[in-house]
Amino acid sequence: MVQSLPLAMAVLEGPEGRVLQLNRAFTDLFGYTLEDLPTVAEWRERAYPDPAFRAAMLEAWNARITGGPEAAGEPLSGTVACKDGSVRFVRIALASLNEWLLVTFTDMTEQRRTEEALQVSEALYRELLERQGDGFGMVDAEERFLLVNPVAEQIFGVAPGKLLGRSLLEFLEPEQQAQVRQETELREEGLPSTYELRIRQEDGTPRTLLVTATPRSKQGEGRRQIIGLFRDITDQKAVEGRLRESEARYRDQFNLASEGIYTLSPEGEILEVNQSSARMHGCLPAEMRGLKLVELCAPQAADLTGKRLRRILAGEALTYEVEHRHKDGRTFPLEVSASLISEAGEPRILVFHRDITERKRVQEALRESEEQLRTIFEASDAGIILVSPGGSIEFANRKMAELFGTTIDRLIGSSYLSHLHPSELEQGDHRMRLLMEGGISSVAAERRYLRVDGTDFWGHLSGRRLQHPDGSLRALLGIVTDITQRRQAEEEQQSLQAQLHQAQKMESLGSLAGGVAHDMNNVLGAILGLASAHMDSLPPGSPAHRAFGTIIKAAERGGIMLKSLLSFARQNTAEKRQLDLNSILREEVRLLERTTLSKVRLVLQLAPDLRPIQGDAGALTHALMNLCVNAVDAMPESGTLTFRTRNLGPDWVEAQVEDTGTGMPKEVLEKALDPFFTTKDVGKGTGLGLSIVYSTVKAHLGQMELWSEPGQGTCVTMRFPACRMPQAASKTSGAHRLMPAVRPLKVLLVDDDELIQTAMMGLLELLGHEPTVAPSGEEALIRIEAGLRPDVVVLDMNMPGLGGAGTLPRLRALLPAVPVLLATGRADQAALDLVEAHPLVSLLAKPFGMKDLEACLAPLQPE
């Protein structure tokens, strides 16, 4: 019975036993006989030559056998190698017959090939759809999208996958929806159509599409589906519109041009003519079209017309004068410019012309009036000369001879250039040659001239080129006016203007310094405050403790630099105390050794018994740093920078900074102390370095000398009044040991800067106080009026709105007995006046650290 069945079968003795029987369908399918496959192992070896696939099939085989009767009955699909080397894809089923196994094989090869071909076809269809250059979409009878490609989604401005199911009508204006319905009616009759469609994308952007719609019958139904191709032609339509506008503008310009314009055929026939040309000839444009050019020319010009046309057709551009005939019979002169052009691939001659009747009349009148002008020249208060093409004076009036201090007879025949001052000779010769050669037609310049007696004067020269009717040079006309007194007055005015400009620069610098100081003091105050607070919480000597110490020193140095800047701009009251110049110089050298001065040798020659001076350490440090920067710039390769100090008599202390650099020439040395003067490239110097040093020395009631020679280096000597009794030098440090507050204070902080707000909140809380923040003076006043009663107010001087100056009087009126700390980085006279005018107000200088804040708050705490 097994042999007669059409399904390929094998009977096995157990899962690993012998092959008992193979039916004819099995041999027909795979080519194997029972002699080829005596055992199951031999079947697996022959049917599954790939070891990996064989192992997988064996695992699946065992799973079905060990899974019980139901599992063994589940089909197993795989590829089997036939005896002839071909491959068949089959579905394998197992069945138990007592101790035997019945295995059936169903050939699925053709079905598998059909499925794979279908998959390839679908993939190819999808790829073609995705790569379609135009937008593709299929819609149903209600214009809902059933299928779209990415290009269509981009055209409609919709995210991927969000166009399916939506109606085309959603993207249309009402009149466009009507157009689509009309096109749909045509397609209901089975007719394709192509039309333009205006849509609005998802975001409202208008676009114009070229739509090609084709009906497609839906299988099994009478209703149709529509396949549409969408091409975005928005840019193309815009170009077409611009082209139409351009053509319209060209036509308007052609007709409205003041010059006459017409075009000719190669035979000399007028094709197009504008209104100006027709008006010159007394005709309408229609009357001139079709005429031959020779018909417009005066008889004496007719013979040249044909020759000129041939030259233009050969590619030569011509400019010439010609006589044309008016409709009333008279003739008039034209200046003509003609050239060859191409229009739609055909040669055309484009002609521009203007009526020069008036110009001709003026030229004739000029020639007739030369004698009259000569009389005028003689009576003029300005010097007038005519210079021949050879450069000699061929005519001069009386005034010109007086200016040169000679007579007309001696002046005529002399060279014009011989009367120029040597400093003007090169420029004067160049301009005169340009006039003679026709490079320029006129010149207006101020020239320095020599008199016969050797003295000089300034004259304003107005020169023109005089031509013969044929355009060749006849002479140069020069009119010279004595402007010596005016020049002197202008020089005096320029000097005054320079002084005013300098004063305005200094005023602007002061304003800039104030603005920079306010913002930078807030930044430095936040850094200094938080760093000093965190330093107290760290063990001394730890890396973090040292790091915060470095941050504190950097912030304090920044504050000192800001004070120096404000001092230079006269906006800050210097903080003066007794100082040791030697200590300041040693600190300066330690800083320089850690920076970029590896090629510069530093030498200290300091007097051990140097007397102290009264001054601002920050300002002096900044001044010395400017001197060092200048010295390093003057020694780009290598050199020596020497610092010296000594006692100069009983009343003075002297300090010197000397380099071995390039030095300065005399003209640079004379301007070296001027503000904004610099010899450095643009962007590499402000011109304020030495002027800051000079102003700092003067502010300390000192003296300054500057010596320099090219190649010998520069030495700056500074002298300061000496102090009689030295005081213990105060140390600057934002670090200290935190002491708990005797009693917490309610502190109202009024500051608009978020950095200061955050830093001050942290500092006050660490000191044991209760802070409240108001971002403006107005907000602080509102809170006080609402019942807020602080123990002390920290008020920022510089804020928008009322600011510190406007807030303090109102605050004092509301809280007459509450102490106020006026915080500012610019302790100018205005701040001092506020402190003086209101009781219980003191200054808190920015930037400040924790110890500064604690020192200000400690006296306000009750015992």
ABEGO torsion letter per residue (X at the ends): XAAABABBBBBBBEAABBBABBBAAAAAAAGBBAAABABAAAAAAAABABAAAAAAAAAAAAAAAAAEAAAAABBBBBBBBBAAGBBBBBBBBBBBBEABBBBBBBBAAAAAAAAAAAAAAAAAAAAAAAABABBBBBBBAAGBBABBBAAAAAAAGBBBGAABGBBAAAABBAAAAAAAAAAAAAAAAGBBBBBBBBBBBAAGBBBBBBBBBBBBBBBGBABBBBBBBBBBAAAAAAAAAAAAAAAAAAAAAAAABABBBBBBBAAGBBABBBAAAAAAAGBBAAAABGBBAAAABBAAAAAAAAAAAAAAAAGBBBBBBBBBBBAAGBBBBBBBBBBBBBBGGBBBBBBBBBBAAAAAAAAAAAAAAAAAAAAAAAABABBBBBBBAAGBBABBBAAAAAAAGBBAAAABGBBAAAABBAAAAAAAAAAAAAAAAGABABBBBBBBBBBAAGBBBBBBBBBBBBBBAAGBBABBBBBBBBAAAAAAAAAAAAAAAAAAAAAAAAAAAAAAAAAAAAAAAAAAAAAAAAAAAAAAABBBGBAAAAAAAAAAAAAAAAAAAAAAAAAAAGABBBBBBBBBAAAAAAAAAAAAAABAAAABBBBBBBBAABBBBBBBAAAAAAAAAAAAAAAAAABAABEBBBBBBBBBEAABBBBBBBBABAEBBAAAAAAAABBGBBABBBGABAGAAAAAAAAAAAAAGBBBBBBBBBGAEBBBBBBBBBBABBBBBBBBBABBBBBBBABBBBBBBBBABAAAAAAAAAAAAAAGBBBBBBABAAAAAAAAAAGBBBABBBBBABBBEAEAAAAAAAAAAABAABBBBBBBABBBAAAAAAAAABBGBBBBBOBBBAAAAAAAAAAABBX
